[in-house]
Amino acid sequence: MYPLMVKMENKECIIVGGGKVAFRKTTTLLKEKANITIISPEVCPELEDLEADGKLTIIKRQAVDDDFTFAFYVVAATNDEQVNKQIAKKLEKTKLVNIASSTLDGNCQVPASFQKGKLILTVSTSGASPMLAKKIRDEWSSVYDDNFEQYLDFLYEAREIIKQLHLSAQHKRELLQEIIDEQYKNSATLRKSFYTLLKNF
């Protein structure tokens, strides 16, 4: 598998299926501001509530080939494994296709992920043990706390300032190398001092 992070904002996403799995897939895509269409003869109340709030579109029928014409990402989340596999077989050469019931079908997987501010960590066991992947993800939450989120904000802001400075490429690399030292992660005072240093260039 080729690891890749994809910007989903405004991307056309089709979810085939209307149960709890489809709802779970929907919630993560909504956070990324994707355009979501649910296609299923029946849908759970949670999905109907989201449609009532204007957050997605529901089409209450079986999916047909034309439904996928403009899709960027397709999730097959029906309770019929054969239907899911048929969708994958038809679309995997031209679309990103995730099969909720199988890691072996489709052409992409959604790894367990953890986000803290600008930090995004993902883990996959390539289908060997999704439970282990989730366990590792949960362990990250105790390692990367709110202080780490503030540290990443500092790294981002400092990098943007350094890029604009009239310094040699080597000097810029040295400054960027300096601030990934552990001491800057652990000290807000040092981070503030570094900002002051940058203003003097």
mmCIF file of the C-alpha atoms, coordinates in Angstrom:
data_MODEL
# 
_entry.id   MODEL 
# 
loop_
_atom_site.group_PDB 
_atom_site.id 
_atom_site.type_symbol 
_atom_site.label_atom_id 
_atom_site.label_alt_id 
_atom_site.label_comp_id 
_atom_site.label_asym_id 
_atom_site.label_entity_id 
_atom_site.label_seq_id 
_atom_site.pdbx_PDB_ins_code 
_atom_site.Cartn_x 
_atom_site.Cartn_y 
_atom_site.Cartn_z 
_atom_site.occupancy 
_atom_site.B_iso_or_equiv 
_atom_site.pdbx_formal_charge 
_atom_site.auth_seq_id 
_atom_site.auth_comp_id 
_atom_site.auth_asym_id 
_atom_site.auth_atom_id 
_atom_site.pdbx_PDB_model_num 
ATOM 1   C CA . MET A 1 1   ? 0.000   0.000  0.000   1.00 0.00 ? 1   MET A CA 1 
ATOM 2   C CA . TYR A 1 2   ? 1.153   3.520  -0.802  1.00 0.00 ? 2   TYR A CA 1 
ATOM 3   C CA . PRO A 1 3   ? 0.658   5.851  2.193   1.00 0.00 ? 3   PRO A CA 1 
ATOM 4   C CA . LEU A 1 4   ? -1.029  9.089  1.148   1.00 0.00 ? 4   LEU A CA 1 
ATOM 5   C CA . MET A 1 5   ? -2.876  11.935 2.853   1.00 0.00 ? 5   MET A CA 1 
ATOM 6   C CA . VAL A 1 6   ? -5.679  13.380 0.736   1.00 0.00 ? 6   VAL A CA 1 
ATOM 7   C CA . LYS A 1 7   ? -7.430  16.728 1.038   1.00 0.00 ? 7   LYS A CA 1 
ATOM 8   C CA . MET A 1 8   ? -11.136 15.837 0.950   1.00 0.00 ? 8   MET A CA 1 
ATOM 9   C CA . GLU A 1 9   ? -12.653 19.319 1.154   1.00 0.00 ? 9   GLU A CA 1 
ATOM 10  C CA . ASN A 1 10  ? -15.322 19.748 -1.575  1.00 0.00 ? 10  ASN A CA 1 
ATOM 11  C CA . LYS A 1 11  ? -14.548 16.304 -3.021  1.00 0.00 ? 11  LYS A CA 1 
ATOM 12  C CA . GLU A 1 12  ? -17.542 14.288 -4.231  1.00 0.00 ? 12  GLU A CA 1 
ATOM 13  C CA . CYS A 1 13  ? -17.907 11.252 -1.973  1.00 0.00 ? 13  CYS A CA 1 
ATOM 14  C CA . ILE A 1 14  ? -20.454 8.477  -2.469  1.00 0.00 ? 14  ILE A CA 1 
ATOM 15  C CA . ILE A 1 15  ? -21.305 6.147  0.386   1.00 0.00 ? 15  ILE A CA 1 
ATOM 16  C CA . VAL A 1 16  ? -23.343 3.096  -0.600  1.00 0.00 ? 16  VAL A CA 1 
ATOM 17  C CA . GLY A 1 17  ? -25.176 1.829  2.442   1.00 0.00 ? 17  GLY A CA 1 
ATOM 18  C CA . GLY A 1 18  ? -27.231 3.466  5.134   1.00 0.00 ? 18  GLY A CA 1 
ATOM 19  C CA . GLY A 1 19  ? -26.436 1.709  8.397   1.00 0.00 ? 19  GLY A CA 1 
ATOM 20  C CA . LYS A 1 20  ? -24.190 2.354  11.369  1.00 0.00 ? 20  LYS A CA 1 
ATOM 21  C CA . VAL A 1 21  ? -21.008 1.699  9.397   1.00 0.00 ? 21  VAL A CA 1 
ATOM 22  C CA . ALA A 1 22  ? -22.055 4.188  6.736   1.00 0.00 ? 22  ALA A CA 1 
ATOM 23  C CA . PHE A 1 23  ? -22.799 6.708  9.490   1.00 0.00 ? 23  PHE A CA 1 
ATOM 24  C CA . ARG A 1 24  ? -19.356 6.207  11.022  1.00 0.00 ? 24  ARG A CA 1 
ATOM 25  C CA . LYS A 1 25  ? -17.684 6.706  7.646   1.00 0.00 ? 25  LYS A CA 1 
ATOM 26  C CA . THR A 1 26  ? -19.819 9.797  7.083   1.00 0.00 ? 26  THR A CA 1 
ATOM 27  C CA . THR A 1 27  ? -18.841 11.534 10.318  1.00 0.00 ? 27  THR A CA 1 
ATOM 28  C CA . THR A 1 28  ? -15.120 11.433 9.509   1.00 0.00 ? 28  THR A CA 1 
ATOM 29  C CA . LEU A 1 29  ? -15.696 12.761 5.989   1.00 0.00 ? 29  LEU A CA 1 
ATOM 30  C CA . LEU A 1 30  ? -17.898 15.566 7.273   1.00 0.00 ? 30  LEU A CA 1 
ATOM 31  C CA . LYS A 1 31  ? -15.033 16.735 9.481   1.00 0.00 ? 31  LYS A CA 1 
ATOM 32  C CA . GLU A 1 32  ? -12.980 17.103 6.296   1.00 0.00 ? 32  GLU A CA 1 
ATOM 33  C CA . LYS A 1 33  ? -15.783 19.098 4.583   1.00 0.00 ? 33  LYS A CA 1 
ATOM 34  C CA . ALA A 1 34  ? -16.400 16.545 1.837   1.00 0.00 ? 34  ALA A CA 1 
ATOM 35  C CA . ASN A 1 35  ? -19.542 16.622 -0.312  1.00 0.00 ? 35  ASN A CA 1 
ATOM 36  C CA . ILE A 1 36  ? -21.358 13.440 0.680   1.00 0.00 ? 36  ILE A CA 1 
ATOM 37  C CA . THR A 1 37  ? -24.132 11.490 -1.000  1.00 0.00 ? 37  THR A CA 1 
ATOM 38  C CA . ILE A 1 38  ? -25.623 8.440  0.711   1.00 0.00 ? 38  ILE A CA 1 
ATOM 39  C CA . ILE A 1 39  ? -27.234 5.872  -1.572  1.00 0.00 ? 39  ILE A CA 1 
ATOM 40  C CA . SER A 1 40  ? -29.332 3.176  0.083   1.00 0.00 ? 40  SER A CA 1 
ATOM 41  C CA . PRO A 1 41  ? -32.981 2.027  0.103   1.00 0.00 ? 41  PRO A CA 1 
ATOM 42  C CA . GLU A 1 42  ? -32.966 2.440  3.873   1.00 0.00 ? 42  GLU A CA 1 
ATOM 43  C CA . VAL A 1 43  ? -30.914 4.729  6.089   1.00 0.00 ? 43  VAL A CA 1 
ATOM 44  C CA . CYS A 1 44  ? -30.453 4.989  9.840   1.00 0.00 ? 44  CYS A CA 1 
ATOM 45  C CA . PRO A 1 45  ? -32.011 7.899  11.775  1.00 0.00 ? 45  PRO A CA 1 
ATOM 46  C CA . GLU A 1 46  ? -28.596 9.466  12.384  1.00 0.00 ? 46  GLU A CA 1 
ATOM 47  C CA . LEU A 1 47  ? -28.032 9.897  8.647   1.00 0.00 ? 47  LEU A CA 1 
ATOM 48  C CA . GLU A 1 48  ? -31.523 11.275 8.165   1.00 0.00 ? 48  GLU A CA 1 
ATOM 49  C CA . ASP A 1 49  ? -30.794 13.856 10.865  1.00 0.00 ? 49  ASP A CA 1 
ATOM 50  C CA . LEU A 1 50  ? -27.648 14.915 9.027   1.00 0.00 ? 50  LEU A CA 1 
ATOM 51  C CA . GLU A 1 51  ? -29.620 15.342 5.802   1.00 0.00 ? 51  GLU A CA 1 
ATOM 52  C CA . ALA A 1 52  ? -32.222 17.403 7.660   1.00 0.00 ? 52  ALA A CA 1 
ATOM 53  C CA . ASP A 1 53  ? -29.383 19.662 8.803   1.00 0.00 ? 53  ASP A CA 1 
ATOM 54  C CA . GLY A 1 54  ? -28.254 20.090 5.190   1.00 0.00 ? 54  GLY A CA 1 
ATOM 55  C CA . LYS A 1 55  ? -24.965 18.291 5.707   1.00 0.00 ? 55  LYS A CA 1 
ATOM 56  C CA . LEU A 1 56  ? -25.398 15.591 3.065   1.00 0.00 ? 56  LEU A CA 1 
ATOM 57  C CA . THR A 1 57  ? -27.712 14.197 0.399   1.00 0.00 ? 57  THR A CA 1 
ATOM 58  C CA . ILE A 1 58  ? -29.605 10.907 0.642   1.00 0.00 ? 58  ILE A CA 1 
ATOM 59  C CA . ILE A 1 59  ? -30.862 8.936  -2.358  1.00 0.00 ? 59  ILE A CA 1 
ATOM 60  C CA . LYS A 1 60  ? -33.184 6.141  -1.221  1.00 0.00 ? 60  LYS A CA 1 
ATOM 61  C CA . ARG A 1 61  ? -32.664 3.390  -3.781  1.00 0.00 ? 61  ARG A CA 1 
ATOM 62  C CA . GLN A 1 62  ? -30.073 0.900  -4.947  1.00 0.00 ? 62  GLN A CA 1 
ATOM 63  C CA . ALA A 1 63  ? -26.936 2.422  -6.464  1.00 0.00 ? 63  ALA A CA 1 
ATOM 64  C CA . VAL A 1 64  ? -26.552 2.412  -10.251 1.00 0.00 ? 64  VAL A CA 1 
ATOM 65  C CA . ASP A 1 65  ? -23.451 2.941  -12.383 1.00 0.00 ? 65  ASP A CA 1 
ATOM 66  C CA . ASP A 1 66  ? -24.286 6.549  -13.233 1.00 0.00 ? 66  ASP A CA 1 
ATOM 67  C CA . ASP A 1 67  ? -24.170 7.472  -9.548  1.00 0.00 ? 67  ASP A CA 1 
ATOM 68  C CA . PHE A 1 68  ? -20.383 7.187  -9.575  1.00 0.00 ? 68  PHE A CA 1 
ATOM 69  C CA . THR A 1 69  ? -19.609 9.253  -12.679 1.00 0.00 ? 69  THR A CA 1 
ATOM 70  C CA . PHE A 1 70  ? -18.319 12.311 -10.815 1.00 0.00 ? 70  PHE A CA 1 
ATOM 71  C CA . ALA A 1 71  ? -17.275 10.579 -7.596  1.00 0.00 ? 71  ALA A CA 1 
ATOM 72  C CA . PHE A 1 72  ? -13.787 11.142 -6.248  1.00 0.00 ? 72  PHE A CA 1 
ATOM 73  C CA . TYR A 1 73  ? -14.101 8.662  -3.375  1.00 0.00 ? 73  TYR A CA 1 
ATOM 74  C CA . VAL A 1 74  ? -16.513 5.764  -2.954  1.00 0.00 ? 74  VAL A CA 1 
ATOM 75  C CA . VAL A 1 75  ? -17.261 3.803  0.208   1.00 0.00 ? 75  VAL A CA 1 
ATOM 76  C CA . ALA A 1 76  ? -19.096 0.493  -0.118  1.00 0.00 ? 76  ALA A CA 1 
ATOM 77  C CA . ALA A 1 77  ? -20.718 -0.026 3.282   1.00 0.00 ? 77  ALA A CA 1 
ATOM 78  C CA . THR A 1 78  ? -23.747 -2.217 2.572   1.00 0.00 ? 78  THR A CA 1 
ATOM 79  C CA . ASN A 1 79  ? -24.553 -5.303 4.629   1.00 0.00 ? 79  ASN A CA 1 
ATOM 80  C CA . ASP A 1 80  ? -24.093 -7.445 1.510   1.00 0.00 ? 80  ASP A CA 1 
ATOM 81  C CA . GLU A 1 81  ? -20.438 -8.373 0.985   1.00 0.00 ? 81  GLU A CA 1 
ATOM 82  C CA . GLN A 1 82  ? -21.035 -9.408 -2.626  1.00 0.00 ? 82  GLN A CA 1 
ATOM 83  C CA . VAL A 1 83  ? -22.504 -6.004 -3.459  1.00 0.00 ? 83  VAL A CA 1 
ATOM 84  C CA . ASN A 1 84  ? -19.500 -4.321 -1.870  1.00 0.00 ? 84  ASN A CA 1 
ATOM 85  C CA . LYS A 1 85  ? -17.113 -6.461 -3.915  1.00 0.00 ? 85  LYS A CA 1 
ATOM 86  C CA . GLN A 1 86  ? -19.011 -5.728 -7.140  1.00 0.00 ? 86  GLN A CA 1 
ATOM 87  C CA . ILE A 1 87  ? -18.682 -1.987 -6.510  1.00 0.00 ? 87  ILE A CA 1 
ATOM 88  C CA . ALA A 1 88  ? -14.938 -2.391 -5.951  1.00 0.00 ? 88  ALA A CA 1 
ATOM 89  C CA . LYS A 1 89  ? -14.488 -4.435 -9.102  1.00 0.00 ? 89  LYS A CA 1 
ATOM 90  C CA . LYS A 1 90  ? -16.322 -1.866 -11.244 1.00 0.00 ? 90  LYS A CA 1 
ATOM 91  C CA . LEU A 1 91  ? -14.650 1.246  -9.881  1.00 0.00 ? 91  LEU A CA 1 
ATOM 92  C CA . GLU A 1 92  ? -11.207 0.521  -8.477  1.00 0.00 ? 92  GLU A CA 1 
ATOM 93  C CA . LYS A 1 93  ? -9.382  1.356  -11.724 1.00 0.00 ? 93  LYS A CA 1 
ATOM 94  C CA . THR A 1 94  ? -10.802 4.883  -11.899 1.00 0.00 ? 94  THR A CA 1 
ATOM 95  C CA . LYS A 1 95  ? -11.908 5.873  -8.370  1.00 0.00 ? 95  LYS A CA 1 
ATOM 96  C CA . LEU A 1 96  ? -10.663 5.694  -4.816  1.00 0.00 ? 96  LEU A CA 1 
ATOM 97  C CA . VAL A 1 97  ? -12.738 2.849  -3.381  1.00 0.00 ? 97  VAL A CA 1 
ATOM 98  C CA . ASN A 1 98  ? -12.904 1.750  0.242   1.00 0.00 ? 98  ASN A CA 1 
ATOM 99  C CA . ILE A 1 99  ? -14.725 -1.449 1.155   1.00 0.00 ? 99  ILE A CA 1 
ATOM 100 C CA . ALA A 1 100 ? -15.881 -1.220 4.742   1.00 0.00 ? 100 ALA A CA 1 
ATOM 101 C CA . SER A 1 101 ? -16.282 -4.981 5.177   1.00 0.00 ? 101 SER A CA 1 
ATOM 102 C CA . SER A 1 102 ? -12.880 -6.052 3.821   1.00 0.00 ? 102 SER A CA 1 
ATOM 103 C CA . THR A 1 103 ? -9.324  -4.752 3.763   1.00 0.00 ? 103 THR A CA 1 
ATOM 104 C CA . LEU A 1 104 ? -8.522  -7.033 0.845   1.00 0.00 ? 104 LEU A CA 1 
ATOM 105 C CA . ASP A 1 105 ? -11.021 -5.473 -1.556  1.00 0.00 ? 105 ASP A CA 1 
ATOM 106 C CA . GLY A 1 106 ? -11.073 -1.942 -2.907  1.00 0.00 ? 106 GLY A CA 1 
ATOM 107 C CA . ASN A 1 107 ? -7.925  0.054  -3.592  1.00 0.00 ? 107 ASN A CA 1 
ATOM 108 C CA . CYS A 1 108 ? -7.551  2.120  -0.420  1.00 0.00 ? 108 CYS A CA 1 
ATOM 109 C CA . GLN A 1 109 ? -7.851  1.704  3.316   1.00 0.00 ? 109 GLN A CA 1 
ATOM 110 C CA . VAL A 1 110 ? -8.585  4.205  6.057   1.00 0.00 ? 110 VAL A CA 1 
ATOM 111 C CA . PRO A 1 111 ? -5.961  3.741  8.791   1.00 0.00 ? 111 PRO A CA 1 
ATOM 112 C CA . ALA A 1 112 ? -6.547  4.400  12.452  1.00 0.00 ? 112 ALA A CA 1 
ATOM 113 C CA . SER A 1 113 ? -5.573  8.016  13.040  1.00 0.00 ? 113 SER A CA 1 
ATOM 114 C CA . PHE A 1 114 ? -4.823  10.476 15.814  1.00 0.00 ? 114 PHE A CA 1 
ATOM 115 C CA . GLN A 1 115 ? -4.823  14.243 15.456  1.00 0.00 ? 115 GLN A CA 1 
ATOM 116 C CA . LYS A 1 116 ? -3.561  16.889 17.831  1.00 0.00 ? 116 LYS A CA 1 
ATOM 117 C CA . GLY A 1 117 ? -3.632  20.286 16.180  1.00 0.00 ? 117 GLY A CA 1 
ATOM 118 C CA . LYS A 1 118 ? -1.392  20.152 13.115  1.00 0.00 ? 118 LYS A CA 1 
ATOM 119 C CA . LEU A 1 119 ? -0.059  16.727 14.055  1.00 0.00 ? 119 LEU A CA 1 
ATOM 120 C CA . ILE A 1 120 ? -1.709  13.815 12.254  1.00 0.00 ? 120 ILE A CA 1 
ATOM 121 C CA . LEU A 1 121 ? -0.501  10.291 12.935  1.00 0.00 ? 121 LEU A CA 1 
ATOM 122 C CA . THR A 1 122 ? -1.913  7.241  11.169  1.00 0.00 ? 122 THR A CA 1 
ATOM 123 C CA . VAL A 1 123 ? -1.289  3.546  11.684  1.00 0.00 ? 123 VAL A CA 1 
ATOM 124 C CA . SER A 1 124 ? -2.254  0.482  9.700   1.00 0.00 ? 124 SER A CA 1 
ATOM 125 C CA . THR A 1 125 ? -1.524  -3.211 10.185  1.00 0.00 ? 125 THR A CA 1 
ATOM 126 C CA . SER A 1 126 ? -2.527  -3.905 6.548   1.00 0.00 ? 126 SER A CA 1 
ATOM 127 C CA . GLY A 1 127 ? -5.556  -5.797 7.766   1.00 0.00 ? 127 GLY A CA 1 
ATOM 128 C CA . ALA A 1 128 ? -3.663  -8.046 10.189  1.00 0.00 ? 128 ALA A CA 1 
ATOM 129 C CA . SER A 1 129 ? -5.290  -6.506 13.265  1.00 0.00 ? 129 SER A CA 1 
ATOM 130 C CA . PRO A 1 130 ? -7.434  -3.345 13.118  1.00 0.00 ? 130 PRO A CA 1 
ATOM 131 C CA . MET A 1 131 ? -7.790  -3.640 16.901  1.00 0.00 ? 131 MET A CA 1 
ATOM 132 C CA . LEU A 1 132 ? -4.021  -3.354 17.339  1.00 0.00 ? 132 LEU A CA 1 
ATOM 133 C CA . ALA A 1 133 ? -3.963  -0.304 15.061  1.00 0.00 ? 133 ALA A CA 1 
ATOM 134 C CA . LYS A 1 134 ? -6.608  1.339  17.265  1.00 0.00 ? 134 LYS A CA 1 
ATOM 135 C CA . LYS A 1 135 ? -4.685  0.390  20.399  1.00 0.00 ? 135 LYS A CA 1 
ATOM 136 C CA . ILE A 1 136 ? -1.556  2.087  19.053  1.00 0.00 ? 136 ILE A CA 1 
ATOM 137 C CA . ARG A 1 137 ? -3.611  5.146  18.080  1.00 0.00 ? 137 ARG A CA 1 
ATOM 138 C CA . ASP A 1 138 ? -5.028  5.408  21.604  1.00 0.00 ? 138 ASP A CA 1 
ATOM 139 C CA . GLU A 1 139 ? -1.554  5.157  23.129  1.00 0.00 ? 139 GLU A CA 1 
ATOM 140 C CA . TRP A 1 140 ? -0.471  8.199  21.116  1.00 0.00 ? 140 TRP A CA 1 
ATOM 141 C CA . SER A 1 141 ? -3.002  10.361 22.959  1.00 0.00 ? 141 SER A CA 1 
ATOM 142 C CA . SER A 1 142 ? -0.987  10.070 26.168  1.00 0.00 ? 142 SER A CA 1 
ATOM 143 C CA . VAL A 1 143 ? 2.278   10.914 24.389  1.00 0.00 ? 143 VAL A CA 1 
ATOM 144 C CA . TYR A 1 144 ? 1.197   13.928 22.339  1.00 0.00 ? 144 TYR A CA 1 
ATOM 145 C CA . ASP A 1 145 ? -0.658  16.270 24.684  1.00 0.00 ? 145 ASP A CA 1 
ATOM 146 C CA . ASP A 1 146 ? -1.809  19.892 24.444  1.00 0.00 ? 146 ASP A CA 1 
ATOM 147 C CA . ASN A 1 147 ? 1.773   21.093 24.953  1.00 0.00 ? 147 ASN A CA 1 
ATOM 148 C CA . PHE A 1 148 ? 2.773   19.286 21.770  1.00 0.00 ? 148 PHE A CA 1 
ATOM 149 C CA . GLU A 1 149 ? -0.039  21.031 19.895  1.00 0.00 ? 149 GLU A CA 1 
ATOM 150 C CA . GLN A 1 150 ? 1.317   24.403 21.022  1.00 0.00 ? 150 GLN A CA 1 
ATOM 151 C CA . TYR A 1 151 ? 4.824   23.327 20.044  1.00 0.00 ? 151 TYR A CA 1 
ATOM 152 C CA . LEU A 1 152 ? 3.680   22.454 16.513  1.00 0.00 ? 152 LEU A CA 1 
ATOM 153 C CA . ASP A 1 153 ? 1.988   25.836 16.189  1.00 0.00 ? 153 ASP A CA 1 
ATOM 154 C CA . PHE A 1 154 ? 5.312   27.395 17.175  1.00 0.00 ? 154 PHE A CA 1 
ATOM 155 C CA . LEU A 1 155 ? 7.197   25.316 14.575  1.00 0.00 ? 155 LEU A CA 1 
ATOM 156 C CA . TYR A 1 156 ? 4.750   26.327 11.872  1.00 0.00 ? 156 TYR A CA 1 
ATOM 157 C CA . GLU A 1 157 ? 4.851   30.033 12.693  1.00 0.00 ? 157 GLU A CA 1 
ATOM 158 C CA . ALA A 1 158 ? 8.635   30.075 13.123  1.00 0.00 ? 158 ALA A CA 1 
ATOM 159 C CA . ARG A 1 159 ? 9.138   28.281 9.807   1.00 0.00 ? 159 ARG A CA 1 
ATOM 160 C CA . GLU A 1 160 ? 6.956   30.808 7.994   1.00 0.00 ? 160 GLU A CA 1 
ATOM 161 C CA . ILE A 1 161 ? 9.018   33.671 9.468   1.00 0.00 ? 161 ILE A CA 1 
ATOM 162 C CA . ILE A 1 162 ? 12.342  32.002 8.687   1.00 0.00 ? 162 ILE A CA 1 
ATOM 163 C CA . LYS A 1 163 ? 11.330  31.430 5.062   1.00 0.00 ? 163 LYS A CA 1 
ATOM 164 C CA . GLN A 1 164 ? 10.923  35.198 4.631   1.00 0.00 ? 164 GLN A CA 1 
ATOM 165 C CA . LEU A 1 165 ? 14.244  36.169 6.221   1.00 0.00 ? 165 LEU A CA 1 
ATOM 166 C CA . HIS A 1 166 ? 17.090  37.377 4.020   1.00 0.00 ? 166 HIS A CA 1 
ATOM 167 C CA . LEU A 1 167 ? 19.449  34.645 5.134   1.00 0.00 ? 167 LEU A CA 1 
ATOM 168 C CA . SER A 1 168 ? 21.409  31.954 3.329   1.00 0.00 ? 168 SER A CA 1 
ATOM 169 C CA . ALA A 1 169 ? 19.732  28.594 2.774   1.00 0.00 ? 169 ALA A CA 1 
ATOM 170 C CA . GLN A 1 170 ? 22.273  27.047 5.135   1.00 0.00 ? 170 GLN A CA 1 
ATOM 171 C CA . HIS A 1 171 ? 21.489  29.526 7.915   1.00 0.00 ? 171 HIS A CA 1 
ATOM 172 C CA . LYS A 1 172 ? 17.772  28.901 7.519   1.00 0.00 ? 172 LYS A CA 1 
ATOM 173 C CA . ARG A 1 173 ? 18.314  25.144 7.782   1.00 0.00 ? 173 ARG A CA 1 
ATOM 174 C CA . GLU A 1 174 ? 20.339  25.668 10.952  1.00 0.00 ? 174 GLU A CA 1 
ATOM 175 C CA . LEU A 1 175 ? 17.527  27.675 12.540  1.00 0.00 ? 175 LEU A CA 1 
ATOM 176 C CA . LEU A 1 176 ? 14.940  25.071 11.548  1.00 0.00 ? 176 LEU A CA 1 
ATOM 177 C CA . GLN A 1 177 ? 17.164  22.327 12.906  1.00 0.00 ? 177 GLN A CA 1 
ATOM 178 C CA . GLU A 1 178 ? 17.604  24.181 16.187  1.00 0.00 ? 178 GLU A CA 1 
ATOM 179 C CA . ILE A 1 179 ? 13.910  24.443 17.006  1.00 0.00 ? 179 ILE A CA 1 
ATOM 180 C CA . ILE A 1 180 ? 13.208  20.723 16.708  1.00 0.00 ? 180 ILE A CA 1 
ATOM 181 C CA . ASP A 1 181 ? 15.385  20.247 19.773  1.00 0.00 ? 181 ASP A CA 1 
ATOM 182 C CA . GLU A 1 182 ? 13.447  18.772 22.712  1.00 0.00 ? 182 GLU A CA 1 
ATOM 183 C CA . GLN A 1 183 ? 14.055  21.862 24.856  1.00 0.00 ? 183 GLN A CA 1 
ATOM 184 C CA . TYR A 1 184 ? 11.787  23.989 22.651  1.00 0.00 ? 184 TYR A CA 1 
ATOM 185 C CA . LYS A 1 185 ? 8.975   21.475 22.976  1.00 0.00 ? 185 LYS A CA 1 
ATOM 186 C CA . ASN A 1 186 ? 9.157   21.633 26.754  1.00 0.00 ? 186 ASN A CA 1 
ATOM 187 C CA . SER A 1 187 ? 9.635   25.388 27.264  1.00 0.00 ? 187 SER A CA 1 
ATOM 188 C CA . ALA A 1 188 ? 7.244   28.144 26.259  1.00 0.00 ? 188 ALA A CA 1 
ATOM 189 C CA . THR A 1 189 ? 9.851   30.607 27.492  1.00 0.00 ? 189 THR A CA 1 
ATOM 190 C CA . LEU A 1 190 ? 12.439  29.333 25.015  1.00 0.00 ? 190 LEU A CA 1 
ATOM 191 C CA . ARG A 1 191 ? 9.909   29.507 22.215  1.00 0.00 ? 191 ARG A CA 1 
ATOM 192 C CA . LYS A 1 192 ? 9.172   33.118 23.064  1.00 0.00 ? 192 LYS A CA 1 
ATOM 193 C CA . SER A 1 193 ? 12.901  33.898 23.149  1.00 0.00 ? 193 SER A CA 1 
ATOM 194 C CA . PHE A 1 194 ? 13.328  32.378 19.707  1.00 0.00 ? 194 PHE A CA 1 
ATOM 195 C CA . TYR A 1 195 ? 10.629  34.662 18.285  1.00 0.00 ? 195 TYR A CA 1 
ATOM 196 C CA . THR A 1 196 ? 12.571  37.598 19.737  1.00 0.00 ? 196 THR A CA 1 
ATOM 197 C CA . LEU A 1 197 ? 15.745  36.302 18.087  1.00 0.00 ? 197 LEU A CA 1 
ATOM 198 C CA . LEU A 1 198 ? 14.036  36.130 14.700  1.00 0.00 ? 198 LEU A CA 1 
ATOM 199 C CA . LYS A 1 199 ? 12.915  39.745 14.959  1.00 0.00 ? 199 LYS A CA 1 
ATOM 200 C CA . ASN A 1 200 ? 16.544  40.804 15.208  1.00 0.00 ? 200 ASN A CA 1 
ATOM 201 C CA . PHE A 1 201 ? 17.522  39.378 11.817  1.00 0.00 ? 201 PHE A CA 1 
# 
